[in-house]
Amino acid sequence: MADISYLDAWGMWLDGRSTLGHDLLGLPLLWWGRFGKILSFVSGATVVVDLVGPEKLSRYGERLARFMARKPSRNTFVVGLLTGGAVVLVAEPIGVPWPVEFVLGTTLGGAAGLLAFRLGSALQDPELPMATRWVSLGLFVLGFHFDLLAS
């Protein structure tokens, strides 16, 4: 597959030619489109926040903070292990080399384990619903962009 630049991809799209079968930054545009669809789906988090409500989210945050504080090192390890495993499961079918999978899984797994501590506090923040709406808008725009580019 031919590796094309970002501007070349948009040029092809604007000319009405398919970008599928080409690579962008070493990844097939088919996968960029799939990531776009996933980001667009995740942007629906606003709906979850609105349906659940800020009060319930705050209670969930208190529970998560207590859970993570109970046995911090073990719980952080479990969250990190689950996240790292998910990264490997997603990266394997794409054909990512195993050293890159290992680094991504370890890095993202460790970050997720540490962020679980912060998530408990964040869920208790009264500004969370508004911040979630803005983040969801950004994810939707980014996801739609890559989905459109790969069409």
MODELLER restraints for C-alpha pairs under 7 A, 6 or more apart:
rsr = mdl.restraints
at = mdl.atoms
rsr.add(forms.Gaussian(group=physical.xy_distance, feature=features.Distance(at['CA:1:A'], at['CA:21:A']), mean=5.98, stdev=0.5))
rsr.add(forms.Gaussian(group=physical.xy_distance, feature=features.Distance(at['CA:1:A'], at['CA:22:A']), mean=5.24, stdev=0.5))
rsr.add(forms.Gaussian(group=physical.xy_distance, feature=features.Distance(at['CA:1:A'], at['CA:23:A']), mean=6.27, stdev=0.5))
rsr.add(forms.Gaussian(group=physical.xy_distance, feature=features.Distance(at['CA:2:A'], at['CA:22:A']), mean=5.08, stdev=0.5))
rsr.add(forms.Gaussian(group=physical.xy_distance, feature=features.Distance(at['CA:2:A'], at['CA:23:A']), mean=5.91, stdev=0.5))
rsr.add(forms.Gaussian(group=physical.xy_distance, feature=features.Distance(at['CA:3:A'], at['CA:22:A']), mean=5.87, stdev=0.5))
rsr.add(forms.Gaussian(group=physical.xy_distance, feature=features.Distance(at['CA:3:A'], at['CA:23:A']), mean=4.43, stdev=0.5))
rsr.add(forms.Gaussian(group=physical.xy_distance, feature=features.Distance(at['CA:3:A'], at['CA:24:A']), mean=5.76, stdev=0.5))
rsr.add(forms.Gaussian(group=physical.xy_distance, feature=features.Distance(at['CA:3:A'], at['CA:26:A']), mean=6.50, stdev=0.5))
rsr.add(forms.Gaussian(group=physical.xy_distance, feature=features.Distance(at['CA:4:A'], at['CA:22:A']), mean=6.65, stdev=0.5))
rsr.add(forms.Gaussian(group=physical.xy_distance, feature=features.Distance(at['CA:4:A'], at['CA:23:A']), mean=6.02, stdev=0.5))
rsr.add(forms.Gaussian(group=physical.xy_distance, feature=features.Distance(at['CA:4:A'], at['CA:24:A']), mean=5.58, stdev=0.5))
rsr.add(forms.Gaussian(group=physical.xy_distance, feature=features.Distance(at['CA:5:A'], at['CA:24:A']), mean=6.17, stdev=0.5))
rsr.add(forms.Gaussian(group=physical.xy_distance, feature=features.Distance(at['CA:6:A'], at['CA:24:A']), mean=6.66, stdev=0.5))
rsr.add(forms.Gaussian(group=physical.xy_distance, feature=features.Distance(at['CA:9:A'], at['CA:19:A']), mean=6.25, stdev=0.5))
rsr.add(forms.Gaussian(group=physical.xy_distance, feature=features.Distance(at['CA:10:A'], at['CA:149:A']), mean=6.72, stdev=0.5))
rsr.add(forms.Gaussian(group=physical.xy_distance, feature=features.Distance(at['CA:12:A'], at['CA:18:A']), mean=6.81, stdev=0.5))
rsr.add(forms.Gaussian(group=physical.xy_distance, feature=features.Distance(at['CA:12:A'], at['CA:19:A']), mean=6.47, stdev=0.5))
rsr.add(forms.Gaussian(group=physical.xy_distance, feature=features.Distance(at['CA:13:A'], at['CA:19:A']), mean=6.54, stdev=0.5))
rsr.add(forms.Gaussian(group=physical.xy_distance, feature=features.Distance(at['CA:13:A'], at['CA:149:A']), mean=6.65, stdev=0.5))
rsr.add(forms.Gaussian(group=physical.xy_distance, feature=features.Distance(at['CA:18:A'], at['CA:151:A']), mean=6.73, stdev=0.5))
rsr.add(forms.Gaussian(group=physical.xy_distance, feature=features.Distance(at['CA:19:A'], at['CA:29:A']), mean=6.69, stdev=0.5))
rsr.add(forms.Gaussian(group=physical.xy_distance, feature=features.Distance(at['CA:19:A'], at['CA:150:A']), mean=5.92, stdev=0.5))
rsr.add(forms.Gaussian(group=physical.xy_distance, feature=features.Distance(at['CA:20:A'], at['CA:29:A']), mean=5.69, stdev=0.5))
rsr.add(forms.Gaussian(group=physical.xy_distance, feature=features.Distance(at['CA:20:A'], at['CA:30:A']), mean=5.95, stdev=0.5))
rsr.add(forms.Gaussian(group=physical.xy_distance, feature=features.Distance(at['CA:20:A'], at['CA:150:A']), mean=6.28, stdev=0.5))
rsr.add(forms.Gaussian(group=physical.xy_distance, feature=features.Distance(at['CA:21:A'], at['CA:28:A']), mean=6.81, stdev=0.5))
rsr.add(forms.Gaussian(group=physical.xy_distance, feature=features.Distance(at['CA:22:A'], at['CA:28:A']), mean=5.81, stdev=0.5))
rsr.add(forms.Gaussian(group=physical.xy_distance, feature=features.Distance(at['CA:22:A'], at['CA:29:A']), mean=6.05, stdev=0.5))
rsr.add(forms.Gaussian(group=physical.xy_distance, feature=features.Distance(at['CA:23:A'], at['CA:29:A']), mean=5.55, stdev=0.5))
rsr.add(forms.Gaussian(group=physical.xy_distance, feature=features.Distance(at['CA:29:A'], at['CA:150:A']), mean=5.47, stdev=0.5))
rsr.add(forms.Gaussian(group=physical.xy_distance, feature=features.Distance(at['CA:30:A'], at['CA:150:A']), mean=5.97, stdev=0.5))
rsr.add(forms.Gaussian(group=physical.xy_distance, feature=features.Distance(at['CA:32:A'], at['CA:146:A']), mean=5.84, stdev=0.5))
rsr.add(forms.Gaussian(group=physical.xy_distance, feature=features.Distance(at['CA:32:A'], at['CA:150:A']), mean=6.67, stdev=0.5))
rsr.add(forms.Gaussian(group=physical.xy_distance, feature=features.Distance(at['CA:33:A'], at['CA:146:A']), mean=5.20, stdev=0.5))
rsr.add(forms.Gaussian(group=physical.xy_distance, feature=features.Distance(at['CA:33:A'], at['CA:147:A']), mean=4.07, stdev=0.5))
rsr.add(forms.Gaussian(group=physical.xy_distance, feature=features.Distance(at['CA:33:A'], at['CA:150:A']), mean=4.89, stdev=0.5))
rsr.add(forms.Gaussian(group=physical.xy_distance, feature=features.Distance(at['CA:34:A'], at['CA:147:A']), mean=6.78, stdev=0.5))
rsr.add(forms.Gaussian(group=physical.xy_distance, feature=features.Distance(at['CA:35:A'], at['CA:143:A']), mean=6.92, stdev=0.5))
rsr.add(forms.Gaussian(group=physical.xy_distance, feature=features.Distance(at['CA:36:A'], at['CA:142:A']), mean=6.86, stdev=0.5))
rsr.add(forms.Gaussian(group=physical.xy_distance, feature=features.Distance(at['CA:36:A'], at['CA:143:A']), mean=3.58, stdev=0.5))
rsr.add(forms.Gaussian(group=physical.xy_distance, feature=features.Distance(at['CA:36:A'], at['CA:144:A']), mean=5.82, stdev=0.5))
rsr.add(forms.Gaussian(group=physical.xy_distance, feature=features.Distance(at['CA:36:A'], at['CA:145:A']), mean=6.98, stdev=0.5))
rsr.add(forms.Gaussian(group=physical.xy_distance, feature=features.Distance(at['CA:36:A'], at['CA:146:A']), mean=4.87, stdev=0.5))
rsr.add(forms.Gaussian(group=physical.xy_distance, feature=features.Distance(at['CA:36:A'], at['CA:147:A']), mean=4.76, stdev=0.5))
rsr.add(forms.Gaussian(group=physical.xy_distance, feature=features.Distance(at['CA:37:A'], at['CA:143:A']), mean=5.85, stdev=0.5))
rsr.add(forms.Gaussian(group=physical.xy_distance, feature=features.Distance(at['CA:37:A'], at['CA:144:A']), mean=7.00, stdev=0.5))
rsr.add(forms.Gaussian(group=physical.xy_distance, feature=features.Distance(at['CA:37:A'], at['CA:147:A']), mean=6.00, stdev=0.5))
rsr.add(forms.Gaussian(group=physical.xy_distance, feature=features.Distance(at['CA:39:A'], at['CA:139:A']), mean=5.65, stdev=0.5))
rsr.add(forms.Gaussian(group=physical.xy_distance, feature=features.Distance(at['CA:39:A'], at['CA:140:A']), mean=6.32, stdev=0.5))
rsr.add(forms.Gaussian(group=physical.xy_distance, feature=features.Distance(at['CA:39:A'], at['CA:143:A']), mean=4.75, stdev=0.5))
rsr.add(forms.Gaussian(group=physical.xy_distance, feature=features.Distance(at['CA:40:A'], at['CA:139:A']), mean=6.25, stdev=0.5))
rsr.add(forms.Gaussian(group=physical.xy_distance, feature=features.Distance(at['CA:40:A'], at['CA:140:A']), mean=4.54, stdev=0.5))
rsr.add(forms.Gaussian(group=physical.xy_distance, feature=features.Distance(at['CA:40:A'], at['CA:143:A']), mean=4.86, stdev=0.5))
rsr.add(forms.Gaussian(group=physical.xy_distance, feature=features.Distance(at['CA:40:A'], at['CA:144:A']), mean=6.31, stdev=0.5))
rsr.add(forms.Gaussian(group=physical.xy_distance, feature=features.Distance(at['CA:43:A'], at['CA:136:A']), mean=4.25, stdev=0.5))
rsr.add(forms.Gaussian(group=physical.xy_distance, feature=features.Distance(at['CA:43:A'], at['CA:137:A']), mean=6.69, stdev=0.5))
rsr.add(forms.Gaussian(group=physical.xy_distance, feature=features.Distance(at['CA:43:A'], at['CA:139:A']), mean=5.44, stdev=0.5))
rsr.add(forms.Gaussian(group=physical.xy_distance, feature=features.Distance(at['CA:43:A'], at['CA:140:A']), mean=5.34, stdev=0.5))
rsr.add(forms.Gaussian(group=physical.xy_distance, feature=features.Distance(at['CA:44:A'], at['CA:136:A']), mean=6.73, stdev=0.5))
rsr.add(forms.Gaussian(group=physical.xy_distance, feature=features.Distance(at['CA:45:A'], at['CA:136:A']), mean=6.60, stdev=0.5))
rsr.add(forms.Gaussian(group=physical.xy_distance, feature=features.Distance(at['CA:46:A'], at['CA:132:A']), mean=6.03, stdev=0.5))
rsr.add(forms.Gaussian(group=physical.xy_distance, feature=features.Distance(at['CA:46:A'], at['CA:133:A']), mean=5.46, stdev=0.5))
rsr.add(forms.Gaussian(group=physical.xy_distance, feature=features.Distance(at['CA:46:A'], at['CA:136:A']), mean=6.31, stdev=0.5))
rsr.add(forms.Gaussian(group=physical.xy_distance, feature=features.Distance(at['CA:49:A'], at['CA:129:A']), mean=6.41, stdev=0.5))
rsr.add(forms.Gaussian(group=physical.xy_distance, feature=features.Distance(at['CA:54:A'], at['CA:129:A']), mean=6.81, stdev=0.5))
rsr.add(forms.Gaussian(group=physical.xy_distance, feature=features.Distance(at['CA:57:A'], at['CA:123:A']), mean=5.69, stdev=0.5))
rsr.add(forms.Gaussian(group=physical.xy_distance, feature=features.Distance(at['CA:57:A'], at['CA:124:A']), mean=6.83, stdev=0.5))
rsr.add(forms.Gaussian(group=physical.xy_distance, feature=features.Distance(at['CA:58:A'], at['CA:123:A']), mean=5.23, stdev=0.5))
rsr.add(forms.Gaussian(group=physical.xy_distance, feature=features.Distance(at['CA:58:A'], at['CA:124:A']), mean=4.11, stdev=0.5))
rsr.add(forms.Gaussian(group=physical.xy_distance, feature=features.Distance(at['CA:61:A'], at['CA:119:A']), mean=6.93, stdev=0.5))
rsr.add(forms.Gaussian(group=physical.xy_distance, feature=features.Distance(at['CA:61:A'], at['CA:120:A']), mean=4.02, stdev=0.5))
rsr.add(forms.Gaussian(group=physical.xy_distance, feature=features.Distance(at['CA:61:A'], at['CA:121:A']), mean=6.15, stdev=0.5))
rsr.add(forms.Gaussian(group=physical.xy_distance, feature=features.Distance(at['CA:61:A'], at['CA:123:A']), mean=4.71, stdev=0.5))
rsr.add(forms.Gaussian(group=physical.xy_distance, feature=features.Distance(at['CA:61:A'], at['CA:124:A']), mean=5.51, stdev=0.5))
rsr.add(forms.Gaussian(group=physical.xy_distance, feature=features.Distance(at['CA:62:A'], at['CA:120:A']), mean=6.00, stdev=0.5))
rsr.add(forms.Gaussian(group=physical.xy_distance, feature=features.Distance(at['CA:62:A'], at['CA:124:A']), mean=6.97, stdev=0.5))
rsr.add(forms.Gaussian(group=physical.xy_distance, feature=features.Distance(at['CA:64:A'], at['CA:120:A']), mean=5.10, stdev=0.5))
rsr.add(forms.Gaussian(group=physical.xy_distance, feature=features.Distance(at['CA:65:A'], at['CA:117:A']), mean=6.25, stdev=0.5))
rsr.add(forms.Gaussian(group=physical.xy_distance, feature=features.Distance(at['CA:65:A'], at['CA:120:A']), mean=4.55, stdev=0.5))
rsr.add(forms.Gaussian(group=physical.xy_distance, feature=features.Distance(at['CA:65:A'], at['CA:121:A']), mean=6.80, stdev=0.5))
rsr.add(forms.Gaussian(group=physical.xy_distance, feature=features.Distance(at['CA:68:A'], at['CA:75:A']), mean=6.00, stdev=0.5))
rsr.add(forms.Gaussian(group=physical.xy_distance, feature=features.Distance(at['CA:68:A'], at['CA:117:A']), mean=6.13, stdev=0.5))
rsr.add(forms.Gaussian(group=physical.xy_distance, feature=features.Distance(at['CA:76:A'], at['CA:113:A']), mean=4.40, stdev=0.5))
rsr.add(forms.Gaussian(group=physical.xy_distance, feature=features.Distance(at['CA:76:A'], at['CA:114:A']), mean=6.37, stdev=0.5))
rsr.add(forms.Gaussian(group=physical.xy_distance, feature=features.Distance(at['CA:77:A'], at['CA:113:A']), mean=6.39, stdev=0.5))
rsr.add(forms.Gaussian(group=physical.xy_distance, feature=features.Distance(at['CA:79:A'], at['CA:112:A']), mean=6.61, stdev=0.5))
rsr.add(forms.Gaussian(group=physical.xy_distance, feature=features.Distance(at['CA:79:A'], at['CA:113:A']), mean=4.97, stdev=0.5))
rsr.add(forms.Gaussian(group=physical.xy_distance, feature=features.Distance(at['CA:80:A'], at['CA:109:A']), mean=3.85, stdev=0.5))
rsr.add(forms.Gaussian(group=physical.xy_distance, feature=features.Distance(at['CA:80:A'], at['CA:110:A']), mean=5.04, stdev=0.5))
rsr.add(forms.Gaussian(group=physical.xy_distance, feature=features.Distance(at['CA:80:A'], at['CA:112:A']), mean=5.69, stdev=0.5))
rsr.add(forms.Gaussian(group=physical.xy_distance, feature=features.Distance(at['CA:80:A'], at['CA:113:A']), mean=4.53, stdev=0.5))
rsr.add(forms.Gaussian(group=physical.xy_distance, feature=features.Distance(at['CA:81:A'], at['CA:109:A']), mean=6.00, stdev=0.5))
rsr.add(forms.Gaussian(group=physical.xy_distance, feature=features.Distance(at['CA:83:A'], at['CA:108:A']), mean=6.90, stdev=0.5))
rsr.add(forms.Gaussian(group=physical.xy_distance, feature=features.Distance(at['CA:83:A'], at['CA:109:A']), mean=4.78, stdev=0.5))
rsr.add(forms.Gaussian(group=physical.xy_distance, feature=features.Distance(at['CA:83:A'], at['CA:112:A']), mean=6.72, stdev=0.5))
rsr.add(forms.Gaussian(group=physical.xy_distance, feature=features.Distance(at['CA:84:A'], at['CA:105:A']), mean=3.95, stdev=0.5))
rsr.add(forms.Gaussian(group=physical.xy_distance, feature=features.Distance(at['CA:84:A'], at['CA:106:A']), mean=5.84, stdev=0.5))
rsr.add(forms.Gaussian(group=physical.xy_distance, feature=features.Distance(at['CA:84:A'], at['CA:108:A']), mean=6.41, stdev=0.5))
rsr.add(forms.Gaussian(group=physical.xy_distance, feature=features.Distance(at['CA:84:A'], at['CA:109:A']), mean=4.44, stdev=0.5))
rsr.add(forms.Gaussian(group=physical.xy_distance, feature=features.Distance(at['CA:85:A'], at['CA:105:A']), mean=6.75, stdev=0.5))
rsr.add(forms.Gaussian(group=physical.xy_distance, feature=features.Distance(at['CA:87:A'], at['CA:105:A']), mean=5.39, stdev=0.5))
rsr.add(forms.Gaussian(group=physical.xy_distance, feature=features.Distance(at['CA:88:A'], at['CA:101:A']), mean=5.78, stdev=0.5))
rsr.add(forms.Gaussian(group=physical.xy_distance, feature=features.Distance(at['CA:88:A'], at['CA:105:A']), mean=6.24, stdev=0.5))
rsr.add(forms.Gaussian(group=physical.xy_distance, feature=features.Distance(at['CA:91:A'], at['CA:101:A']), mean=6.48, stdev=0.5))
rsr.add(forms.Gaussian(group=physical.xy_distance, feature=features.Distance(at['CA:122:A'], at['CA:128:A']), mean=6.98, stdev=0.5))
